[in-house]
């Protein structure tokens, strides 16, 4: 494969990077002190798994249910109909609705401290099937030998 000059390639695990919908808004990020979270593998989880991932980086996909008036917190519903709270470092600068993918750390209280989020646009009238996504999460977590979240060092 031809690699343009100056471009480097990173190995990623295809098994944990589901195809993403088109991002309809720019990615929101926390300050550089948390930038390392984007460089580590992150398990995809739902609400029932939050307590298993305290103080760990995760990826969470859900439907925005309610945004706090301050804009620094919102609630998302997973594919099982359970709610999770997401806390932001900075207030939202845009209206947030629909399906959102959140990358962040799970706090001791079971909240997601967001590092970034992406609003997933539902193109061509085909809605994102959160229940089906949840079933995929179950398969991934039931068969960790086929969907590892840890990157092993190889020569």
N, CA, C and O of each residue as an XYZ file, in Angstrom:
620
protein
N       0.842     -1.169      0.000
C       0.000      0.000      0.000
C       0.889      1.235      0.000
O       1.836      1.310      0.783
N       0.607      2.184     -0.847
C       1.390      3.409     -0.942
C       1.047      4.339      0.210
O      -0.125      4.583      0.499
N       2.085      4.858      0.867
C       1.890      5.774      1.991
C       2.447      7.140      1.588
O       3.636      7.255      1.289
N       1.603      8.178      1.575
C       2.101      9.509      1.224
C       3.213      9.943      2.186
O       3.221      9.555      3.354
N       4.134     10.739      1.686
C       5.254     11.214      2.491
C       4.732     11.985      3.708
O       3.829     12.814      3.599
N       5.320     11.690      4.859
C       4.957     12.403      6.074
C       3.736     11.842      6.799
O       3.353     12.351      7.852
N       3.124     10.798      6.244
C       1.945     10.210      6.886
C       2.362      8.955      7.629
O       3.035      8.092      7.067
N       1.971      8.851      8.876
C       2.262      7.651      9.647
C       0.972      6.907      9.888
O      -0.100      7.508      9.958
N       1.073      5.611     10.013
C      -0.098      4.772     10.228
C      -0.017      4.184     11.618
O       1.056      3.773     12.060
N      -1.147      4.138     12.316
C      -1.217      3.513     13.624
C      -2.026      2.245     13.518
O      -3.050      2.203     12.835
N      -1.565      1.206     14.199
C      -2.353     -0.022     14.249
C      -3.532      0.198     15.180
O      -3.366      0.710     16.286
N      -4.710     -0.184     14.741
C      -5.886     -0.123     15.602
C      -6.590     -1.459     15.530
O      -6.439     -2.199     14.559
N      -7.347     -1.761     16.544
C      -8.106     -2.998     16.539
C      -9.449     -2.744     15.893
O     -10.280     -2.004     16.420
N      -9.651     -3.361     14.755
C     -10.887     -3.179     14.017
C     -12.078     -3.664     14.829
O     -13.174     -3.120     14.697
N     -11.885     -4.668     15.657
C     -12.993     -5.261     16.391
C     -13.646     -4.302     17.375
O     -14.819     -4.472     17.704
N     -12.916     -3.297     17.855
C     -13.556     -2.412     18.802
C     -13.896     -1.056     18.196
O     -14.401     -0.179     18.897
N     -13.635     -0.875     16.939
C     -13.986      0.375     16.279
C     -15.120      0.112     15.305
O     -14.892     -0.116     14.117
N     -16.345      0.144     15.818
C     -17.501     -0.045     14.939
C     -17.529      1.077     13.916
O     -17.023      2.165     14.191
N     -18.102      0.845     12.752
C     -18.220      1.943     11.806
C     -19.001      3.087     12.441
O     -20.011      2.866     13.110
N     -18.538      4.278     12.230
C     -19.191      5.441     12.809
C     -20.036      6.141     11.762
O     -19.719      6.146     10.573
N     -21.114      6.727     12.235
C     -21.941      7.551     11.357
C     -21.206      8.864     11.120
O     -20.217      9.158     11.791
N     -21.679      9.631     10.190
C     -21.075     10.911      9.885
C     -21.267     11.847     11.068
O     -22.368     11.964     11.605
N     -20.200     12.508     11.469
C     -20.279     13.430     12.593
C     -20.925     14.721     12.099
O     -20.470     15.319     11.123
N     -21.987     15.144     12.779
C     -22.692     16.330     12.343
C     -22.226     17.573     13.070
O     -22.688     18.675     12.775
N     -21.310     17.409     14.022
C     -20.765     18.557     14.729
C     -19.314     18.280     15.031
O     -18.886     17.126     15.044
N     -18.550     19.332     15.273
C     -17.152     19.103     15.603
C     -17.026     18.354     16.924
O     -17.881     18.466     17.803
N     -15.948     17.589     17.047
C     -15.693     16.862     18.277
C     -15.330     17.856     19.368
O     -14.528     18.764     19.151
N     -15.924     17.678     20.540
C     -15.616     18.532     21.685
C     -14.570     17.827     22.515
O     -14.677     16.623     22.747
N     -13.554     18.553     22.970
C     -12.479     17.925     23.719
C     -12.215     18.646     25.028
O     -12.457     19.845     25.161
N     -11.712     17.886     25.990
C     -11.229     18.450     27.244
C      -9.808     18.939     27.036
O      -9.207     18.674     25.996
N      -9.268     19.648     28.010
C      -7.890     20.129     27.908
C      -6.883     18.996     27.721
O      -7.217     17.825     27.902
N      -5.660     19.347     27.360
C      -4.620     18.385     27.013
C      -4.297     17.391     28.117
O      -3.800     16.306     27.817
N      -4.557     17.712     29.380
C      -4.202     16.789     30.454
C      -4.908     15.443     30.302
O      -4.415     14.439     30.815
N      -6.046     15.394     29.613
C      -6.770     14.151     29.405
C      -6.589     13.615     27.994
O      -7.228     12.630     27.625
N      -5.733     14.239     27.200
C      -5.585     13.838     25.808
C      -5.141     12.391     25.667
O      -5.454     11.758     24.658
N      -4.419     11.841     26.649
C      -3.947     10.475     26.580
C      -5.058      9.451     26.488
O      -4.833      8.346     25.994
N      -6.236      9.784     26.944
C      -7.383      8.871     26.918
C      -7.719      8.451     25.486
O      -8.226      7.351     25.264
N      -7.441      9.312     24.530
C      -7.764      9.011     23.139
C      -6.779      8.026     22.527
O      -7.044      7.446     21.474
N      -5.637      7.838     23.191
C      -4.592      6.969     22.653
C      -4.645      5.543     23.186
O      -3.852      4.699     22.767
N      -5.564      5.265     24.101
C      -5.638      3.916     24.682
C      -6.891      3.207     24.196
O      -7.886      3.857     23.877
N      -6.852      1.876     24.137
C      -8.060      1.140     23.754
C      -9.159      1.367     24.790
O      -8.889      1.400     25.991
N     -10.374      1.520     24.332
C     -11.498      1.772     25.214
C     -12.606      0.764     24.951
O     -13.058      0.622     23.815
N     -13.049      0.059     25.995
C     -14.173     -0.855     25.789
C     -15.453     -0.068     25.551
O     -15.649      1.007     26.118
N     -16.308     -0.606     24.719
C     -17.640     -0.030     24.506
C     -18.543     -0.636     25.565
O     -18.571     -1.853     25.748
N     -19.287      0.223     26.265
C     -20.108     -0.254     27.371
C     -21.506      0.336     27.325
O     -21.782      1.271     26.574
N     -22.390     -0.236     28.154
C     -23.717      0.344     28.371
C     -23.858      0.626     29.862
O     -22.900      0.432     30.611
N     -25.016      1.073     30.307
C     -25.214      1.466     31.704
C     -24.961      0.336     32.687
O     -24.390      0.561     33.754
N     -25.376     -0.874     32.345
C     -25.210     -1.982     33.279
C     -23.744     -2.337     33.516
O     -23.430     -3.054     34.466
N     -22.856     -1.849     32.673
C     -21.430     -2.148     32.794
C     -20.630     -1.033     33.458
O     -19.438     -1.205     33.714
N     -21.258      0.103     33.742
C     -20.536      1.256     34.284
C     -19.738      0.909     35.536
O     -18.575      1.297     35.647
N     -20.337      0.188     36.478
C     -19.663     -0.103     37.748
C     -18.427     -0.984     37.569
O     -17.557     -1.006     38.440
N     -18.340     -1.692     36.478
C     -17.179     -2.555     36.208
C     -15.995     -1.771     35.651
O     -14.884     -2.295     35.574
N     -16.228     -0.513     35.260
C     -15.198      0.266     34.587
C     -14.874      1.576     35.303
O     -14.500      2.558     34.661
N     -15.015      1.594     36.628
C     -14.692      2.786     37.424
C     -13.230      3.165     37.195
O     -12.347      2.307     37.217
N     -12.985      4.457     36.975
C     -11.639      5.008     36.752
C     -10.959      4.454     35.507
O      -9.731      4.414     35.431
N     -11.754      4.028     34.536
C     -11.201      3.534     33.271
C     -11.809      4.296     32.102
O     -12.930      4.799     32.183
N     -11.054      4.370     31.023
C     -11.527      5.006     29.800
C     -12.531      4.097     29.114
O     -12.304      2.891     29.012
N     -13.642      4.658     28.641
C     -14.691      3.887     27.983
C     -15.251      4.656     26.787
O     -15.015      5.852     26.616
N     -15.995      3.925     25.978
C     -16.771      4.503     24.884
C     -18.224      4.132     25.150
O     -18.541      2.961     25.363
N     -19.108      5.128     25.138
C     -20.517      4.917     25.450
C     -21.353      5.548     24.341
O     -21.110      6.691     23.953
N     -22.326      4.816     23.837
C     -23.233      5.349     22.819
C     -24.640      5.330     23.383
O     -25.091      4.314     23.911
N     -25.330      6.449     23.272
C     -26.692      6.524     23.777
C     -27.464      7.674     23.159
O     -26.915      8.492     22.421
N     -28.757      7.718     23.479
C     -29.632      8.780     22.982
C     -29.756      9.856     24.055
O     -30.054      9.552     25.210
N     -29.531     11.101     23.679
C     -29.635     12.225     24.608
C     -31.079     12.355     25.066
O     -31.994     12.455     24.248
N     -31.276     12.351     26.376
C     -32.607     12.469     26.954
C     -32.856     13.850     27.536
O     -33.905     14.449     27.300
N     -31.896     14.351     28.293
C     -32.088     15.620     28.979
C     -30.741     16.314     29.142
O     -29.748     15.688     29.513
N     -30.721     17.618     28.860
C     -29.516     18.420     29.052
C     -29.759     19.330     30.248
O     -30.792     19.994     30.325
N     -28.816     19.362     31.178
C     -28.920     20.212     32.363
C     -28.887     21.676     31.926
O     -28.193     22.002     30.963
N     -29.615     22.568     32.605
C     -29.646     23.987     32.221
C     -28.269     24.654     32.146
O     -28.087     25.599     31.378
N     -27.306     24.179     32.926
C     -25.963     24.763     32.883
C     -25.211     24.365     31.616
O     -24.236     25.019     31.247
N     -25.658     23.296     30.945
C     -24.977     22.804     29.751
C     -23.733     22.006     30.064
O     -23.019     21.608     29.144
N     -23.445     21.757     31.335
C     -22.245     21.014     31.711
C     -22.538     19.554     32.037
O     -21.647     18.813     32.454
N     -23.794     19.145     31.846
C     -24.173     17.775     32.167
C     -25.372     17.400     31.305
O     -26.222     18.236     30.999
N     -25.425     16.129     30.921
C     -26.607     15.635     30.213
C     -26.810     14.170     30.524
O     -25.905     13.488     31.004
N     -28.014     13.696     30.243
C     -28.387     12.312     30.489
C     -28.571     11.616     29.154
O     -29.178     12.167     28.236
N     -28.039     10.386     29.047
C     -28.205      9.583     27.834
C     -28.841      8.252     28.211
O     -28.626      7.732     29.306
N     -29.620      7.716     27.295
C     -30.294      6.435     27.482
C     -29.597      5.403     26.602
O     -29.344      5.648     25.423
N     -29.286      4.236     27.191
C     -28.639      3.182     26.411
C     -29.687      2.307     25.727
O     -30.881      2.597     25.799
N     -29.246      1.242     25.068
C     -30.132      0.355     24.324
C     -31.047     -0.489     25.181
O     -31.970     -1.117     24.663
N     -30.809     -0.519     26.502
C     -31.679     -1.258     27.418
C     -32.682     -0.340     28.109
O     -33.494     -0.796     28.914
N     -32.623      0.966     27.791
C     -33.532      1.924     28.411
C     -33.053      2.463     29.742
O     -33.826      3.090     30.466
N     -31.787      2.230     30.085
C     -31.211      2.744     31.327
C     -30.499      4.057     31.061
O     -29.971      4.283     29.972
N     -30.488      4.926     32.075
C     -29.906      6.265     31.921
C     -28.525      6.350     32.556
O     -28.260      5.744     33.594
N     -27.654      7.115     31.908
C     -26.325      7.430     32.431
C     -26.158      8.943     32.396
O     -26.687      9.622     31.516
N     -25.421      9.451     33.361
C     -25.136     10.884     33.418
C     -23.753     11.135     32.838
O     -22.796     10.422     33.141
N     -23.666     12.158     32.003
C     -22.407     12.547     31.379
C     -22.077     13.950     31.848
O     -22.905     14.857     31.756
N     -20.865     14.125     32.352
C     -20.438     15.436     32.822
C     -19.377     15.976     31.882
O     -18.470     15.254     31.469
N     -19.500     17.261     31.547
C     -18.570     17.920     30.640
C     -17.697     18.898     31.412
O     -18.107     19.414     32.451
N     -16.502     19.152     30.908
C     -15.598     20.118     31.515
C     -16.047     21.544     31.200
O     -15.931     22.437     32.039
N     -16.546     21.747     30.014
C     -17.014     23.057     29.558
C     -18.485     22.952     29.177
O     -18.929     21.880     28.764
N     -19.262     24.039     29.304
C     -20.671     23.994     28.900
C     -20.810     23.760     27.392
O     -19.941     24.140     26.607
N     -21.905     23.137     27.013
C     -22.198     22.916     25.594
C     -22.307     24.248     24.867
O     -22.790     25.236     25.419
N     -21.851     24.257     23.624
C     -21.954     25.456     22.791
C     -22.968     25.263     21.675
O     -23.134     26.126     20.813
N     -23.645     24.116     21.703
C     -24.591     23.793     20.652
C     -25.717     22.952     21.233
O     -25.601     22.404     22.329
N     -26.803     22.858     20.485
C     -27.898     22.000     20.914
C     -27.464     20.550     20.749
O     -26.872     20.177     19.736
N     -27.760     19.752     21.739
C     -27.359     18.351     21.722
C     -28.610     17.489     21.712
O     -29.471     17.619     22.582
N     -28.708     16.606     20.724
C     -29.866     15.719     20.634
C     -29.490     14.494     19.809
O     -28.445     14.458     19.159
N     -30.355     13.501     19.850
C     -30.138     12.290     19.069
C     -29.110     11.373     19.691
O     -28.917     11.360     20.906
N     -28.449     10.603     18.832
C     -27.465      9.622     19.267
C     -26.104     10.294     19.420
O     -25.662     11.047     18.552
N     -25.447     10.003     20.552
C     -24.150     10.591     20.845
C     -23.182      9.483     21.261
O     -23.542      8.586     22.022
N     -21.967      9.557     20.758
C     -20.894      8.670     21.194
C     -19.995      9.478     22.109
O     -19.526     10.553     21.736
N     -19.751      8.961     23.313
C     -18.974      9.670     24.317
C     -17.728      8.858     24.639
O     -17.801      7.649     24.855
N     -16.588      9.533     24.669
C     -15.338      8.933     25.123
C     -15.006      9.627     26.434
O     -14.950     10.855     26.488
N     -14.786      8.853     27.493
C     -14.463      9.462     28.777
C     -14.104      8.438     29.819
O     -13.933      7.253     29.533
N     -13.992      8.930     31.048
C     -13.646      8.085     32.192
C     -14.888      7.919     33.058
O     -15.682      8.848     33.207
N     -15.049      6.724     33.627
C     -16.160      6.475     34.540
C     -15.712      6.915     35.933
O     -14.686      6.458     36.435
N     -16.487      7.802     36.550
C     -16.145      8.305     37.885
C     -16.552      7.304     38.952
O     -17.228      6.315     38.667
N     -16.132      7.569     40.190
C     -16.505      6.720     41.325
C     -18.012      6.680     41.525
O     -18.544      5.710     42.067
N     -18.702      7.730     41.090
C     -20.164      7.797     41.222
C     -20.877      7.106     40.056
O     -22.107      7.072     40.017
N     -20.120      6.563     39.115
C     -20.724      5.881     37.977
C     -21.152      6.822     36.867
O     -21.897      6.426     35.971
N     -20.686      8.072     36.915
C     -20.956      9.030     35.845
C     -19.817      8.980     34.844
O     -18.707      8.562     35.171
N     -20.097      9.408     33.626
C     -19.056      9.451     32.601
C     -18.529     10.873     32.517
O     -19.271     11.804     32.204
N     -17.246     11.031     32.799
C     -16.582     12.322     32.695
C     -16.072     12.412     31.254
O     -15.037     11.837     30.917
N     -16.805     13.133     30.417
C     -16.530     13.134     28.977
C     -15.244     13.851     28.629
O     -14.959     14.942     29.124
N     -14.475     13.211     27.765
C     -13.303     13.823     27.178
C     -13.685     14.380     25.809
O     -13.305     15.494     25.448
N     -14.442     13.585     25.057
C     -14.950     14.013     23.752
C     -16.347     13.436     23.558
O     -16.746     12.487     24.233
N     -17.072     14.024     22.628
C     -18.339     13.430     22.209
C     -18.553     13.731     20.738
O     -18.083     14.744     20.220
N     -19.262     12.844     20.083
C     -19.625     13.013     18.671
C     -21.116     12.804     18.545
O     -21.644     11.789     18.999
N     -21.803     13.760     17.929
C     -23.208     13.537     17.613
C     -23.238     12.720     16.330
O     -22.598     13.087     15.344
N     -23.975     11.616     16.336
C     -24.054     10.751     15.160
C     -25.299     11.108     14.383
O     -26.414     11.011     14.895
N     -25.106     11.512     13.168
C     -26.224     11.912     12.322
C     -26.907     10.678     11.762
O     -26.244      9.733     11.335
N     -28.210     10.688     11.763
C     -28.969      9.573     11.208
C     -29.372      9.953      9.787
O     -30.356     10.659      9.563
N     -28.584      9.462      8.839
C     -28.780      9.801      7.432
C     -29.895      9.004      6.773
O     -30.205      7.881      7.171
N     -30.477      9.606      5.772
C     -31.424      8.946      4.868
C     -32.599      8.305      5.586
O     -33.130      7.294      5.127
N     -33.007      8.881      6.701
C     -34.190      8.394      7.397
C     -34.024      7.052      8.080
O     -35.004      6.478      8.555
N     -32.803      6.538      8.138
C     -32.568      5.255      8.795
C     -32.061      5.553     10.202
O     -30.929      6.006     10.369
N     -32.890      5.301     11.218
C     -32.470      5.623     12.588
C     -31.421      4.643     13.097
O     -31.381      3.485     12.681
N     -30.583      5.117     13.993
C     -29.582      4.273     14.641
C     -30.324      3.319     15.563
O     -31.129      3.757     16.385
N     -30.067      2.034     15.440
C     -30.759      1.028     16.235
C     -29.974      0.776     17.520
O     -29.061     -0.049     17.554
N     -30.342      1.496     18.569
C     -29.646      1.408     19.844
C     -29.813      0.040     20.493
O     -28.906     -0.432     21.180
N     -30.959     -0.601     20.285
C     -31.179     -1.931     20.847
C     -30.264     -2.954     20.183
O     -29.706     -3.819     20.859
N     -30.108     -2.861     18.873
C     -29.209     -3.767     18.151
C     -27.759     -3.521     18.563
O     -26.985     -4.463     18.736
N     -27.401     -2.254     18.716
C     -26.064     -1.901     19.189
C     -25.814     -2.548     20.557
O     -24.731     -3.075     20.809
N     -26.811     -2.506     21.430
C     -26.692     -3.100     22.757
C     -26.476     -4.613     22.664
O     -25.704     -5.177     23.439
N     -27.150     -5.266     21.729
C     -26.947     -6.706     21.535
C     -25.513     -6.994     21.088
O     -24.915     -7.984     21.509
N     -24.965     -6.125     20.235
C     -23.573     -6.283     19.805
C     -22.628     -6.135     20.997
O     -21.639     -6.861     21.096
N     -22.926     -5.203     21.901
C     -22.103     -5.036     23.102
C     -22.088     -6.314     23.931
O     -21.044     -6.723     24.439
N     -23.250     -6.938     24.064
C     -23.333     -8.182     24.830
C     -22.443     -9.259     24.217
O     -21.741     -9.965     24.941
N     -22.463     -9.389     22.906
C     -21.636    -10.380     22.222
C     -20.158    -10.079     22.464
O     -19.379    -10.983     22.769
N     -19.779     -8.825     22.329
C     -18.384     -8.433     22.530
C     -17.912     -8.783     23.938
O     -16.810     -9.300     24.119
N     -18.754     -8.499     24.935
C     -18.361     -8.759     26.311
C     -18.500    -10.230     26.698
O     -17.814    -10.687     27.613
N     -19.372    -10.982     26.022
C     -19.505    -12.414     26.296
C     -18.366    -13.236     25.699
O     -18.090    -14.344     26.160
N     -17.711    -12.701     24.683
C     -16.630    -13.420     24.009
C     -15.368    -12.566     23.937
O     -14.928    -12.202     22.846
N     -14.779    -12.242     25.097
C     -13.610    -11.349     25.104
C     -12.409    -11.914     24.356
O     -11.550    -11.155     23.907
N     -12.338    -13.228     24.215
C     -11.215    -13.812     23.483
C     -11.250    -13.420     22.007
O     -10.210    -13.410     21.349
N     -12.415    -13.101     21.487
C     -12.536    -12.692     20.084
C     -12.548    -11.180     19.899
O     -12.294    -10.683     18.802
N     -12.844    -10.447     20.975
C     -12.923     -8.989     20.918
C     -12.115     -8.390     22.063
O     -12.694     -7.812     22.982
N     -10.781     -8.517     22.027
C      -9.961     -8.022     23.134
C      -9.914     -6.486     23.162
O      -9.902     -5.827     22.122
N      -9.888     -5.947     24.371
C      -9.798     -4.497     24.520
C      -8.379     -4.047     24.834
O      -8.074     -2.857     24.761
N      -7.518     -4.985     25.181
C      -6.141     -4.638     25.509
C      -5.270     -4.866     24.283
O      -5.405     -5.876     23.592
N      -4.386     -3.932     24.023
C      -3.443     -4.075     22.920
C      -2.201     -4.739     23.487
O      -1.641     -4.282     24.483
N      -1.778     -5.805     22.855
C      -0.580     -6.490     23.305
C       0.606     -5.988     22.508
O       0.499     -5.705     21.314
N       1.728     -5.882     23.178
C       2.941     -5.429     22.499
C       3.482     -6.560     21.645
O       3.743     -7.656     22.141
N       3.647     -6.289     20.373
C       4.216     -7.304     19.479
C       5.318     -6.663     18.662
O       5.144     -5.602     18.061
N       6.449     -7.331     18.656
C       7.666     -6.891     17.998
C       7.464     -5.882     17.037
O       8.420     -5.426     16.410
